[in-house]
Amino acid sequence: MKSANEEIESSNEELQSTNEELETSKEELQSTNEELTTLNEELSNRNLEMMQLTNELNNLLASTQMPIVMVDNALTVRRATPAARGAFNILPTDIGRPLSELRPNIDVPDLENVLREVIETLGTRERKVSDKGGRKYSLRIRPYRTTDNKIDGAVLTLVDIDGTKKSDETKTGSETKDVSSRK
C-alpha cells in the first residue's frame, strides 16, 4: 500500500509539473496571440491607409486633364491618366504592358531610347512633338523617384502647346500688321 501511495504521489507530482508546463505554455500562447492581434490591427490600419492613398492617387489621376504615363525600369506601363488615352493610345487594360507594344498618336520615334536615357542619367528631357492631327505638345520626361529616392522608371507628361503656339503666331502676325500700318 505504501508503494501504491508513493506511486500516486509520484504521478501527482508529474501531473502538477505537466500542469505547470501547460500553464506556462498557455501564458506564452496568450502573449503571442496578443502580439499577433496587435500586429494584425497595425496591418489593418496600414492597409486602410494604403487604400486611402490609392483612392486619392486614382482620383487625382482621373481628374487631371493632362496626359501622364508612368513606366517602370523595364518601360512597362505602370499608370496612366484618362487623358493619356488619346495621345498615347493607352487603354486601362494596357497597364502592365510594355510601352513598345503601344502605338502612340504622337510622333516620337526614339521614345524608348529617351526613356532609357532619362532613367540612366537621372536627367529630365523636354521636346516639342506633334500628334497625328498636327496638334503641338511639349513632351516632358523625368525620372520616377520612389519615397526612398530610388529611380524606378520614368514619368511622361504631355502639355498641349498648340493653343499657345497659335496664339503667339497670331500675336506676332498682328504686331507685324501694326508696324506696317504705322509706316
C-alpha positions, 0 to 999 in steps of 0.5 A: 500500500505504501508503494501504491501511495508513493506511486500516486504521489509520484504521478501527482507530482508529474501531473502538477509539473505537466500542469505547470508546463501547460500553464506556462505554455498557455501564458506564452500562447496568450502573449503571442496571440496578443502580439499577433492581434496587435500586429494584425490591427497595425496591418489593418490600419496600414492597409486602410491607409494604403487604400486611402492613398490609392483612392486619392492617387486614382482620383487625382489621376482621373481628374487631371486633364493632362496626359501622364504615363508612368513606366517602370525600369523595364518601360512597362506601363505602370499608370496612366491618366484618362487623358493619356488615352488619346495621345498615347493610345493607352487603354486601362487594360494596357497597364502592365504592358510594355510601352513598345507594344503601344502605338502612340498618336504622337510622333516620337520615334526614339521614345524608348531610347529617351526613356532609357536615357532619362532613367540612366542619367537621372536627367529630365528631357523636354521636346516639342512633338506633334500628334497625328492631327498636327496638334503641338505638345511639349513632351516632358520626361523625368525620372520616377523617384520612389519615397526612398529616392530610388529611380524606378522608371520614368514619368511622361507628361504631355502639355498641349502647346498648340493653343499657345503656339497659335496664339503667339503666331497670331500675336506676332502676325498682328504686331507685324500688321501694326508696324506696317500700318504705322509706316 
